[in-house]
Amino acid sequence: MSDDLSLLKIKLNQLISKYKNVSYLESDPICFPKRYKNPLDIEIVSIISCLFAYGNVKNIKNFLDPIFNMMGASPYEFLSQQNSSFSKFLQNLKGYRFQTKEDVVVLFLTLQKILRKKTKQSPIFESYFLNSKESFEKNSSIQNFQKKIESEILITANNKELTYGLQFLIGKWNSKSPKKRISLFLRWMVRNDYPDFGLYKKIKPYQIPYPMDVHIQKLSKVLGIHNQKQVQLNDAFLLTEFFRNINAVDPLLYDFYLTRVGIIDRCKGRYEEKICNGCELKEVCLVVPRGIEPRLQG
């Protein structure tokens, strides 16, 4: 390992020491599945949380908190039952940003249909990512997941195409976007260490793309890892490969902690004395005097 990478690893470990505390979970949508113990509850709450994980955390929590409260102690059991309580639940749902109330209702009807087919089989969605050999493929697995969910939604809606809100929610399978929210879901399900759950055993942490949210994109630039203006799915896989140089088995270890720099420390991606001087990453950041040279382009 080069001196630059060794120093970066030291600083990342300092960042982990700072933010490896349950109090910081409330700054992240992962706080929702952390409320449950049953793997079925964890997985269904995780997919819902990740699909709606856009916008600021406060808005996400304001939207999702009432939903999970209405579901009670076991969201899996609640969604699996077609009764008056579920009908009332659908009536009380609201829209969220690009999703209308009708979009949200269709999503939950679709999830119910999927769960009723599975009949308490855990995990629920891992097979959606796997090929015929039950392995994860870089160039097709996330897209296959999107195709399957889209197909299920279209059947529920009895429609030939998705509304804008539902299309935004699951993403276009044939786009080159970094597919951040699905990548985030994979991180939660695949990593077997804090703060994640490790429910999926057939997919390895080093196989999946980094969840390229705005904070990770910003930090990737100021740490000199990449300088792309338009980030695509391949860039997310490249970021995983970069961090494999630091941690070959668990490159996504750093994702949760790096995003705290943006969410909690309010990193601006430019030098601001009050923010930067107290940052654990200041010695390896390009926007402060002791930056390092870019390590990865493309």
C-alpha positions in Angstrom: 0.0 0.0 0.0 1.4 3.4 -1.0 2.1 6.1 1.6 -0.9 8.1 0.4 -3.3 5.2 0.8 -1.8 4.3 4.2 -2.4 7.9 5.4 -5.9 7.9 4.0 -6.6 4.6 5.8 -5.4 6.1 9.1 -7.7 9.1 8.6 -10.7 6.9 7.6 -10.2 4.9 10.8 -10.2 8.1 12.8 -13.5 9.0 11.1 -14.9 5.5 12.1 -13.9 6.1 15.7 -15.7 9.4 15.7 -19.0 8.2 14.2 -19.3 4.6 15.2 -22.0 5.3 17.8 -25.7 4.5 17.7 -26.5 8.1 18.3 -25.5 8.9 14.7 -27.9 6.4 13.2 -30.7 8.9 13.6 -28.9 11.0 10.9 -29.5 8.3 8.4 -32.5 6.4 6.9 -30.9 3.2 8.3 -32.5 4.2 11.6 -35.8 2.7 10.4 -34.7 -0.9 9.9 -32.6 -0.7 13.1 -35.9 -0.7 15.0 -36.5 -4.3 14.2 -35.0 -7.7 15.0 -36.8 -10.1 12.6 -34.9 -10.3 9.2 -38.2 -10.1 7.3 -39.1 -6.8 9.0 -35.6 -5.5 8.5 -35.6 -6.3 4.8 -39.0 -4.9 3.9 -38.4 -1.7 6.0 -35.0 -1.3 4.3 -36.3 -1.5 0.8 -39.0 1.1 1.6 -36.5 3.3 3.4 -34.0 3.2 0.5 -36.5 3.8 -2.2 -37.6 7.0 -0.5 -34.1 8.0 0.5 -33.8 11.2 -1.5 -34.1 14.7 -0.2 -32.9 15.7 3.3 -33.1 13.3 6.2 -35.7 15.4 8.0 -38.1 15.2 5.1 -37.5 11.5 4.7 -38.2 10.8 8.4 -41.3 13.0 8.4 -42.7 10.9 5.5 -41.6 7.5 6.7 -42.2 7.7 10.4 -46.0 7.8 10.2 -45.9 4.9 7.7 -43.9 2.6 9.9 -45.9 3.6 13.0 -49.1 2.6 11.2 -47.5 -0.8 10.4 -47.0 -1.6 14.1 -44.5 -4.1 15.6 -44.0 -6.2 12.4 -44.2 -4.4 9.1 -43.8 -7.7 7.3 -46.8 -9.3 9.0 -48.8 -6.1 8.5 -48.1 -5.9 4.8 -48.7 -9.7 4.3 -52.3 -9.4 5.6 -55.1 -8.1 3.4 -57.7 -6.9 5.9 -59.5 -3.7 7.0 -56.4 -2.4 8.8 -54.4 -2.6 5.5 -57.2 -0.9 3.6 -57.3 1.9 6.2 -53.5 2.2 5.9 -53.7 2.7 2.2 -56.3 5.4 2.7 -54.0 7.3 5.1 -51.0 7.2 2.8 -49.7 10.5 1.4 -47.5 11.5 -1.5 -43.8 12.3 -1.2 -42.1 14.9 -3.5 -42.3 13.3 -7.0 -44.7 10.5 -5.9 -48.4 11.1 -5.7 -50.5 9.4 -3.1 -51.7 7.0 -5.9 -48.0 6.1 -6.7 -47.4 5.3 -3.0 -50.5 3.2 -2.8 -49.5 1.2 -5.9 -46.0 0.6 -4.4 -47.4 -0.8 -1.2 -50.0 -2.9 -3.0 -47.1 -4.3 -5.0 -45.0 -5.0 -2.0 -47.9 -6.8 -0.4 -48.3 -9.0 -3.5 -44.6 -9.9 -3.4 -44.7 -10.7 0.3 -47.8 -12.9 -0.1 -46.0 -14.9 -2.8 -42.9 -15.4 -0.6 -44.7 -16.9 2.4 -42.2 -16.0 5.1 -39.1 -16.8 3.0 -36.1 -14.8 3.9 -34.4 -13.1 2.2 -37.2 -11.6 0.1 -35.4 -9.7 -2.7 -31.9 -11.3 -3.0 -32.9 -13.5 -5.8 -34.0 -10.5 -7.8 -30.4 -9.5 -8.1 -29.0 -13.0 -9.0 -28.5 -14.6 -12.4 -29.3 -18.2 -13.3 -26.1 -19.3 -11.5 -27.2 -17.5 -8.4 -24.4 -14.9 -8.6 -24.2 -11.1 -8.8 -23.1 -9.6 -12.1 -21.7 -6.1 -12.3 -23.3 -5.3 -15.6 -26.8 -6.7 -15.1 -27.8 -7.5 -11.5 -29.1 -4.1 -10.4 -30.8 -3.7 -13.7 -32.5 -7.1 -13.4 -33.8 -6.0 -9.9 -35.3 -2.9 -11.4 -36.9 -4.8 -14.3 -38.5 -7.3 -11.9 -39.9 -4.6 -9.6 -41.1 -2.5 -12.6 -42.9 -5.6 -14.0 -44.6 -6.2 -10.6 -45.7 -2.6 -10.3 -47.1 -2.5 -13.9 -49.2 -5.6 -13.1 -50.5 -4.0 -9.9 -51.3 -0.7 -11.7 -52.8 -2.5 -14.7 -50.8 -0.1 -16.9 -48.3 -0.3 -19.8 -45.9 2.2 -18.4 -44.9 3.7 -15.1 -46.0 7.1 -13.9 -43.2 9.6 -13.5 -43.2 9.2 -9.7 -43.0 5.4 -9.8 -40.3 5.6 -12.5 -38.3 8.0 -10.4 -38.7 5.7 -7.3 -37.2 2.6 -8.9 -35.1 4.3 -11.6 -34.8 3.4 -15.3 -33.1 0.1 -15.6 -31.4 1.0 -18.9 -30.0 4.4 -17.6 -26.3 4.9 -16.8 -27.2 6.6 -13.5 -25.2 5.5 -10.4 -28.4 3.9 -8.9 -27.6 5.2 -5.5 -30.7 4.2 -3.6 -30.5 0.6 -4.8 -26.8 0.5 -4.1 -27.5 1.7 -0.6 -30.1 -1.1 -0.1 -27.5 -3.6 -1.2 -24.9 -2.2 1.2 -27.4 -2.6 4.1 -28.2 -6.1 3.1 -24.8 -7.4 2.1 -22.3 -6.0 4.6 -22.2 -8.1 7.8 -20.8 -5.4 10.1 -22.0 -2.2 11.8 -24.2 -0.4 10.9 -25.4 -2.9 8.2 -27.4 -6.2 8.5 -25.7 -8.9 6.3 -28.9 -10.6 5.4 -27.7 -11.5 1.8 -25.1 -14.3 1.7 -24.7 -14.8 -2.0 -23.5 -11.3 -2.8 -20.2 -10.0 -1.5 -19.5 -6.4 -0.3 -16.6 -6.0 -2.8 -19.0 -6.8 -5.7 -21.5 -4.0 -5.2 -21.2 -0.3 -6.3 -20.7 2.5 -3.8 -23.9 4.4 -3.1 -23.0 7.6 -4.9 -25.1 10.2 -3.1 -24.2 13.9 -3.2 -21.9 13.6 -0.2 -19.9 10.7 -1.5 -19.6 12.4 -4.9 -18.3 15.6 -3.2 -15.9 13.8 -0.9 -14.5 11.6 -3.8 -13.5 14.8 -5.5 -11.9 16.6 -2.6 -10.0 13.4 -1.6 -8.7 13.2 -5.2 -10.3 9.9 -6.1 -12.1 11.1 -9.2 -13.0 14.4 -10.9 -16.0 13.4 -13.1 -18.7 16.0 -13.5 -21.3 13.4 -14.5 -21.2 10.3 -12.2 -22.5 7.0 -13.7 -22.9 3.5 -12.4 -19.4 2.5 -13.6 -18.0 5.3 -11.5 -19.7 3.8 -8.5 -18.0 0.4 -9.2 -14.7 2.2 -9.7 -15.1 3.8 -6.3 -15.6 0.3 -4.8 -12.4 -0.8 -6.6 -10.5 2.2 -5.2 -11.5 1.4 -1.6 -10.6 -2.3 -2.2 -7.0 -1.0 -2.2 -7.5 0.0 1.4 -9.9 -2.8 2.5 -10.0 -5.7 0.0 -12.8 -7.6 1.7 -15.0 -4.8 2.9 -14.5 -1.7 0.8 -18.0 -0.2 1.6 -17.0 0.0 5.3 -16.3 3.7 4.8 -19.6 4.7 3.2 -21.6 5.4 6.3 -18.8 7.4 8.0 -17.9 9.4 4.9 -21.5 10.5 4.5 -21.5 11.8 8.1 -18.8 14.3 7.0 -21.4 15.8 4.6 -24.5 15.4 6.7 -23.2 16.3 10.1 -20.0 18.2 9.6 -21.5 20.0 6.6 -18.6 19.6 4.3 -19.0 22.1 1.4 -16.4 20.7 -0.9 -14.4 23.8 -0.6 -12.1 25.2 2.1 -14.0 26.8 5.0 -11.8 27.3 8.1 -14.4 26.4 10.8 -15.4 23.2 9.0 -12.1 22.0 7.6 -9.8 22.6 10.5 -11.8 20.2 12.7 -12.2 17.5 10.1 -10.4 14.2 10.4 -9.8 14.2 6.7 -8.0 17.5 6.5 -4.6 16.0 6.0 -5.7 14.0 2.9 -8.1 16.6 1.4 -7.3 18.6 -1.7 -9.1 21.8 -0.6 -6.9 22.3 2.4 -3.1 23.2 2.2 -1.9 19.7 2.8 -3.9 17.9 0.1 -2.8 15.0 -1.9 -2.6 14.3 -5.7 -5.6 12.7 -7.4 -5.4 8.9 -7.3 -8.0 7.7 -9.7 -9.4 9.3 -12.9 -12.4 8.1 -14.7 
